[in-house]
Amino acid sequence: MSDDPLIEDFAVDEDLPPVLEARLETGGARLDKALSDLFPSLSRARVQALLAEGVVTRDGQPVTTASAKALPGLYAVALPAVISAIPQPEDIPLRVLFEDAHLIVIDKPAGMAVHPAPGSETGTLVNALLHHCAASLSGIGGVARPGIVHRLDKHTSGVMVAAKSDAAHAGLSSLFATHEIERTYIALVRGAPQPERGRIISNLGRSTGDRKKMAVLRVGGREAITDYVVDATFGAAPRKGSRPAAPPLAARIACTLHTGRTHQIRVHMASKGSPLLGDPVYGTGSPAQSVREAITAAGLDRQALHAANLGFVHPVTGEALRFETAPPEDMRLLEEGLAGL
């Protein structure tokens, strides 16, 4: 999940070749700086994004850590395919929870990216909104993200708001910046965090070991605050001898956000030893066999995370609004399966 300020995605200039190659004779500098000097057509920020995507190699071996020291060698950058700078309207059905002249609230399905990016150039929420709202969509977010003031991960379902007017866009952005938004998420996790209710406060930033992941950092990053409560637990590992009561195999967690960092809930739950079920990135360790069978039976192929409610004061009319939706079918079926353990 992410309500973080939007991270720039880079399209490729049409006049650049699909692969750039150059030899670095002298190492020692930061890799991103060295590569931006080696390839003058690429900005340092763009190099960082390409490294994170895993499309940069040195002597045929992938390199991904922007802060690492550059070593001499032959560097190659496989540039992503060119994508249109301007998303096109697409007739994609939307579940609209509320709409007026200033904003629209929708229940985003899992699998829909919020805005175009490499690998998700079409079929996004932005494409759907451009068709649904026609010309009445705020342009403050830029041509690639009109109306977008916050995000959910592609594979996270749930309630989102988008701005149709510039006044609403500015007002909603301010509410998110000052954390005057009510946001609660439902997650199904491995085991159960201890204690059963608490607040997690940590700094989150890019992992130093894998730039595609976020991590709890001792130094740097940005403060992230999540309140959580265990709503229900499922199953228990068999007891052995005189050992204490076994912990549950899985749990349903309600998480309330006080900040909106990239992958905040996923990282925070993993840091408590209870990663989200189905999470391919932060789901370290394997759930019990019975939990794996429940995941398969439910057809869950994503992290089990749903943005259940969103509450805020309408930035133009002043009306107090609150929207709530139930988790979709895959999470509902998974919870039913877990309840039978």
C-alpha positions as CSV (number, residue, x, y, z in Angstrom):
1,M,0.0,0.0,0.0
2,S,1.2,3.5,-0.6
3,D,0.0,7.0,-0.1
4,D,3.6,8.3,-0.5
5,P,4.3,11.3,-2.7
6,L,4.3,9.9,-6.2
7,I,7.6,8.5,-7.5
8,E,8.5,9.4,-11.0
9,D,8.3,6.7,-13.6
10,F,10.5,7.2,-16.7
11,A,9.5,6.7,-20.3
12,V,12.3,6.2,-22.8
13,D,13.2,8.8,-25.4
14,E,12.3,7.5,-28.8
15,D,15.6,8.4,-30.3
16,L,17.7,6.3,-27.9
17,P,18.8,2.8,-28.8
18,P,17.1,-0.1,-26.9
19,V,20.5,-1.0,-25.2
20,L,23.2,1.4,-24.2
21,E,26.8,0.1,-23.7
22,A,29.9,1.8,-22.5
23,R,33.1,0.8,-20.7
24,L,34.0,2.3,-17.4
25,E,37.8,2.5,-17.1
26,T,38.0,3.8,-13.5
27,G,35.8,2.9,-10.5
28,G,35.4,4.2,-7.0
29,A,32.5,6.7,-7.5
30,R,28.9,5.9,-6.5
31,L,27.4,3.7,-9.1
32,D,24.5,5.9,-10.0
33,K,26.8,8.9,-10.4
34,A,29.3,7.0,-12.4
35,L,26.7,5.7,-14.8
36,S,25.0,9.0,-15.3
37,D,28.4,10.4,-16.3
38,L,29.1,7.3,-18.5
39,F,25.7,7.7,-20.2
40,P,25.1,11.5,-20.6
41,S,21.6,10.9,-22.0
42,L,20.5,9.4,-18.7
43,S,19.9,11.6,-15.6
44,R,21.1,10.3,-12.2
45,A,17.4,9.8,-11.1
46,R,16.7,7.8,-14.3
47,V,19.8,5.6,-13.7
48,Q,18.5,4.9,-10.2
49,A,15.2,3.8,-11.5
50,L,16.8,1.6,-14.1
51,L,19.0,0.0,-11.5
52,A,16.0,-0.7,-9.4
53,E,14.3,-2.4,-12.3
54,G,17.3,-4.7,-12.7
55,V,18.1,-3.8,-16.3
56,V,21.7,-2.7,-15.8
57,T,24.6,-5.2,-16.0
58,R,28.4,-5.1,-15.6
59,D,30.3,-7.6,-17.7
60,G,27.0,-9.5,-18.1
61,Q,26.1,-9.6,-14.4
62,P,23.2,-7.6,-13.0
63,V,23.9,-4.6,-10.8
64,T,21.1,-3.0,-8.7
65,T,22.5,-1.0,-5.8
66,A,22.8,2.7,-6.7
67,S,24.9,3.5,-3.7
68,A,27.5,0.8,-4.3
69,K,31.0,1.8,-5.5
70,A,31.3,1.5,-9.3
71,L,33.8,-1.1,-10.6
72,P,35.6,-0.9,-13.9
73,G,34.0,-3.0,-16.6
74,L,31.5,-3.0,-19.6
75,Y,28.2,-1.7,-18.5
76,A,25.0,-2.3,-20.5
77,V,21.5,-0.7,-19.9
78,A,18.5,-2.4,-21.5
79,L,16.0,0.4,-21.9
80,P,12.3,-0.3,-21.3
81,A,10.0,-0.1,-24.2
82,V,8.7,3.4,-25.1
83,I,5.3,4.2,-23.5
84,S,3.0,7.0,-24.3
85,A,3.5,10.1,-22.2
86,I,-0.3,10.7,-22.2
87,P,-2.6,7.9,-21.0
88,Q,-5.6,7.2,-23.2
89,P,-9.2,6.8,-22.0
90,E,-10.3,3.2,-21.7
91,D,-13.8,1.9,-21.1
92,I,-13.0,-0.1,-17.9
93,P,-15.9,-0.6,-15.4
94,L,-15.5,1.1,-12.1
95,R,-17.2,0.5,-8.8
96,V,-18.1,4.1,-7.9
97,L,-18.9,4.7,-4.2
98,F,-19.4,8.5,-4.5
99,E,-19.1,11.1,-7.1
100,D,-19.8,14.8,-7.4
101,A,-18.3,17.7,-9.5
102,H,-15.1,17.7,-7.4
103,L,-14.1,14.2,-6.6
104,I,-14.8,10.5,-7.1
105,V,-14.4,7.6,-4.7
106,I,-14.0,4.1,-6.1
107,D,-13.4,0.6,-4.8
108,K,-10.2,-0.4,-6.7
109,P,-10.0,-4.1,-7.6
110,A,-6.8,-6.0,-7.0
111,G,-4.6,-6.3,-10.1
112,M,-5.3,-2.7,-11.3
113,A,-2.4,-0.4,-11.3
114,V,-3.2,3.2,-10.3
115,H,-1.3,4.9,-13.1
116,P,0.7,3.8,-16.2
117,A,4.2,2.6,-15.5
118,P,6.6,0.2,-17.2
119,G,4.8,-3.2,-17.2
120,S,1.3,-1.6,-16.7
121,E,1.0,0.9,-19.5
122,T,-2.7,0.3,-20.0
123,G,-5.7,-0.9,-18.0
124,T,-4.9,1.4,-15.1
125,L,-7.2,3.4,-12.9
126,V,-6.1,6.6,-14.6
127,N,-7.1,5.1,-18.0
128,A,-10.5,4.2,-16.5
129,L,-11.0,7.6,-14.9
130,L,-10.1,9.4,-18.1
131,H,-13.0,7.6,-19.8
132,H,-15.5,7.8,-16.9
133,C,-14.8,11.5,-16.0
134,A,-14.0,12.7,-19.5
135,A,-12.7,16.3,-19.3
136,S,-13.6,16.8,-15.7
137,L,-10.4,15.3,-14.1
138,S,-7.9,17.5,-12.2
139,G,-4.7,18.1,-14.1
140,I,-2.6,19.0,-11.2
141,G,-1.2,15.4,-11.0
142,G,0.4,15.8,-14.5
143,V,-0.5,14.2,-17.8
144,A,0.5,10.8,-16.6
145,R,-1.5,10.9,-13.3
146,P,-4.5,13.3,-13.7
147,G,-6.6,13.4,-10.5
148,I,-4.3,11.0,-8.5
149,V,-3.5,12.2,-4.9
150,H,-2.6,8.9,-3.3
151,R,-2.1,5.3,-4.4
152,L,-2.7,1.7,-3.5
153,D,-0.3,-1.0,-4.7
154,K,-1.4,-2.7,-7.9
155,H,-2.4,-5.9,-6.0
156,T,-4.0,-4.2,-3.0
157,S,-7.8,-3.7,-3.3
158,G,-10.0,-1.1,-1.7
159,V,-11.2,2.4,-1.3
160,M,-9.5,5.3,-3.2
161,V,-10.3,8.9,-3.9
162,A,-9.4,10.9,-7.0
163,A,-9.8,14.6,-7.7
164,K,-12.0,15.9,-10.5
165,S,-11.3,19.6,-9.8
166,D,-8.1,21.5,-9.1
167,A,-9.7,22.8,-5.8
168,A,-10.4,19.2,-4.7
169,H,-6.9,18.1,-5.7
170,A,-5.2,20.8,-3.7
171,G,-7.5,20.1,-0.7
172,L,-7.1,16.4,-0.7
173,S,-3.3,16.6,-1.1
174,S,-3.3,18.9,2.0
175,L,-5.4,16.4,4.0
176,F,-3.0,13.5,3.1
177,A,0.1,15.7,3.8
178,T,-1.2,16.5,7.3
179,H,-2.6,13.0,7.9
180,E,-6.2,14.2,8.4
181,I,-7.5,11.1,6.6
182,E,-9.0,8.1,8.2
183,R,-7.6,4.9,6.7
184,T,-8.0,1.4,7.9
185,Y,-6.8,-1.7,6.1
186,I,-7.7,-5.4,6.6
187,A,-4.8,-7.9,6.3
188,L,-4.5,-11.7,6.7
189,V,-1.1,-12.6,8.1
190,R,1.0,-15.5,9.0
191,G,0.9,-16.2,12.7
192,A,-0.1,-13.2,14.8
193,P,1.9,-10.2,16.0
194,Q,2.6,-9.7,19.7
195,P,1.2,-8.0,21.6
196,E,-2.3,-8.3,20.0
197,R,-2.6,-4.6,19.7
198,G,0.0,-1.9,19.4
199,R,1.7,0.8,17.5
200,I,4.7,0.4,15.1
201,I,6.9,3.4,14.7
202,S,10.0,3.1,12.4
203,N,11.8,4.7,9.6
204,L,11.1,3.2,6.2
205,G,13.3,3.6,3.1
206,R,14.8,1.6,0.2
207,S,16.5,-1.6,1.3
208,T,20.2,-1.4,1.0
209,G,20.3,-5.0,-0.1
210,D,17.5,-4.8,-2.7
211,R,16.5,-1.5,-4.2
212,K,13.2,-2.9,-5.3
213,K,12.1,-3.4,-1.7
214,M,11.4,-1.2,1.2
215,A,12.8,-1.9,4.7
216,V,12.9,-0.7,8.3
217,L,16.1,1.5,8.5
218,R,18.2,2.5,11.5
219,V,19.5,5.5,9.6
220,G,17.7,7.6,7.0
221,G,14.3,6.9,5.5
222,R,11.0,8.5,6.6
223,E,9.0,8.0,9.8
224,A,6.1,5.5,9.4
225,I,3.4,4.9,12.0
226,T,1.0,2.0,11.9
227,D,-1.6,1.1,14.6
228,Y,-2.7,-2.5,14.5
229,V,-5.1,-4.8,16.3
230,V,-5.6,-8.6,16.0
231,D,-9.3,-9.1,15.1
232,A,-9.3,-12.9,14.9
233,T,-6.8,-15.8,15.0
234,F,-7.0,-19.1,13.1
235,G,-5.7,-22.5,13.9
236,A,-2.7,-23.4,16.1
237,A,0.4,-25.4,15.6
238,P,0.3,-28.8,17.4
239,R,1.7,-28.6,21.0
240,K,4.7,-30.8,21.8
241,G,5.1,-32.2,25.3
242,S,4.9,-29.6,28.1
243,R,5.5,-26.6,25.8
244,P,3.3,-23.5,26.2
245,A,0.2,-23.1,24.1
246,A,1.1,-22.9,20.4
247,P,0.7,-19.6,18.6
248,P,-2.0,-19.3,15.9
249,L,-1.2,-20.2,12.3
250,A,-2.8,-17.0,10.9
251,A,-4.7,-13.9,11.9
252,R,-6.9,-11.1,10.6
253,I,-5.4,-7.7,11.4
254,A,-6.9,-4.3,11.2
255,C,-4.2,-1.6,10.5
256,T,-4.8,2.1,10.9
257,L,-2.3,4.4,9.1
258,H,-1.0,7.6,10.5
259,T,1.5,8.0,7.6
260,G,1.4,6.6,4.1
261,R,4.8,5.2,3.1
262,T,5.4,2.8,0.3
263,H,4.6,-0.7,1.3
264,Q,4.2,0.5,4.9
265,I,1.8,-2.2,6.2
266,R,3.6,-5.0,4.3
267,V,7.0,-4.0,5.8
268,H,5.6,-3.3,9.3
269,M,3.8,-6.7,9.6
270,A,6.9,-8.5,8.3
271,S,9.0,-6.7,10.9
272,K,6.7,-8.2,13.6
273,G,7.2,-11.7,12.2
274,S,3.7,-11.8,10.7
275,P,4.1,-11.1,6.9
276,L,0.9,-10.8,4.8
277,L,-0.3,-14.1,3.4
278,G,0.4,-14.3,-0.4
279,D,3.0,-11.5,-0.3
280,P,5.7,-12.4,-2.9
281,V,8.1,-9.7,-1.8
282,Y,7.9,-9.5,2.0
283,G,6.5,-12.9,2.8
284,T,9.6,-14.4,4.3
285,G,9.2,-17.9,5.6
286,S,6.5,-20.3,4.7
287,P,3.1,-20.6,6.3
288,A,1.9,-24.0,7.7
289,Q,0.8,-26.6,5.2
290,S,-2.9,-26.1,6.1
291,V,-2.6,-22.3,5.5
292,R,-0.9,-22.9,2.1
293,E,-3.8,-25.2,1.2
294,A,-6.3,-22.5,2.2
295,I,-4.5,-19.9,0.1
296,T,-4.6,-22.2,-2.9
297,A,-8.3,-23.1,-2.4
298,A,-9.2,-19.4,-2.2
299,G,-7.4,-18.6,-5.4
300,L,-5.4,-15.9,-3.7
301,D,-2.4,-14.8,-5.9
302,R,-1.5,-11.5,-4.2
303,Q,-0.8,-10.0,-0.8
304,A,-4.0,-10.4,1.4
305,L,-4.5,-6.6,1.9
306,H,-7.6,-4.6,1.5
307,A,-8.2,-0.8,2.0
308,A,-11.4,-1.2,4.0
309,N,-12.3,2.3,4.8
310,L,-11.5,5.9,3.9
311,G,-12.8,8.9,5.8
312,F,-12.2,12.6,5.2
313,V,-13.8,16.0,5.2
314,H,-14.8,17.0,1.6
315,P,-12.2,19.7,0.7
316,V,-14.8,21.9,-1.1
317,T,-18.2,21.3,0.5
318,G,-17.0,20.6,4.1
319,E,-19.1,17.5,4.3
320,A,-17.8,14.6,6.5
321,L,-17.5,11.5,4.3
322,R,-16.7,8.0,5.2
323,F,-16.6,4.9,2.9
324,E,-16.2,1.2,3.8
325,T,-16.1,-1.9,1.6
326,A,-15.7,-5.6,2.5
327,P,-12.6,-7.5,1.3
328,P,-13.1,-9.1,-2.2
329,E,-13.9,-12.7,-2.9
330,D,-10.3,-14.1,-2.7
331,M,-9.8,-12.7,0.8
332,R,-13.3,-13.7,1.9
333,L,-12.8,-17.3,0.8
334,L,-9.3,-17.4,2.4
335,E,-10.7,-16.2,5.7
336,E,-13.5,-18.9,5.5
337,G,-10.8,-21.5,4.9
338,L,-8.6,-20.2,7.8
339,A,-11.6,-20.3,10.1
340,G,-11.9,-24.0,9.5
341,L,-8.4,-24.8,10.6
